[in-house]
Amino acid sequence: GVFANPASAKAPAKLRVLYECAPIALLIEAAGGKSSDGVKSVLDIKNLTTNDRTQVCYGSVTEVKRFEEYVGVKYLPVGAYSN
């Protein structure tokens, strides 16, 4: 199974990385699952503020990869990912 909270043009990301996404991602990944914000692991997100928000997907490796393929960064604001 998976838990997904994707962002869209009409519904921006609601979950805060520092308080709501990262702690669960740590538990999921420690148990052998995967977390993603559409591009990378939630644990790899660098926070600029305590209020940074992101879309998220937690679950089995194959299901989270499917989330990345279908959703990815399609609905995130321009500039949200600068490598």
C-alpha positions in Angstrom: 0.0 0.0 0.0 0.9 3.6 -0.2 0.1 7.0 1.3 0.2 9.8 -1.2 -0.5 13.5 -0.7 0.2 15.1 -4.1 0.1 18.7 -4.9 -1.8 20.2 -7.8 -2.3 23.6 -9.4 -5.5 24.1 -7.3 -4.3 22.3 -4.2 -0.7 23.2 -3.2 1.3 21.0 -0.9 0.0 21.0 2.7 2.4 18.8 4.7 5.4 20.5 6.4 8.7 18.7 5.7 10.3 19.2 9.1 7.3 18.2 11.3 5.1 15.9 9.2 7.0 14.4 6.3 10.5 13.7 7.4 9.8 11.8 10.7 7.4 9.4 8.9 9.9 9.1 6.0 12.6 8.0 8.5 10.4 5.2 9.9 9.2 4.0 6.4 12.7 3.9 5.0 14.1 2.2 8.0 11.5 -0.5 7.5 12.6 -1.1 3.9 10.1 1.2 2.2 10.5 4.4 0.3 9.5 8.0 0.5 9.4 10.6 -2.3 8.5 14.1 -3.0 8.2 13.2 -6.7 11.9 13.5 -7.4 13.9 12.3 -4.4 13.7 10.9 -0.9 11.9 13.2 1.6 15.0 12.7 3.8 17.1 14.5 1.1 15.1 17.7 1.1 17.0 20.7 2.4 14.8 22.9 4.5 15.1 26.7 4.2 12.5 27.4 6.8 10.5 25.4 9.3 7.4 26.1 7.2 8.6 24.4 4.0 5.9 22.2 2.5 6.0 19.4 0.0 3.9 16.7 -1.7 4.8 13.3 -0.5 4.4 9.6 -1.1 5.3 6.8 1.3 5.1 3.0 0.7 6.7 0.1 -1.1 9.6 0.8 -3.4 7.6 -0.1 -6.6 4.5 1.9 -5.7 6.5 5.0 -4.8 8.4 4.7 -8.1 5.0 4.7 -9.9 4.1 7.9 -8.0 7.3 9.5 -9.3 6.5 8.5 -12.8 2.9 9.8 -12.8 3.1 12.8 -10.6 6.8 13.8 -10.3 7.2 17.6 -10.2 4.4 18.3 -12.6 2.3 20.4 -10.2 5.0 21.9 -8.0 5.9 25.6 -8.4 8.6 26.7 -10.8 11.9 26.8 -9.1 11.0 24.3 -6.4 13.8 22.1 -7.5 17.2 23.6 -8.2 20.0 21.2 -8.3 
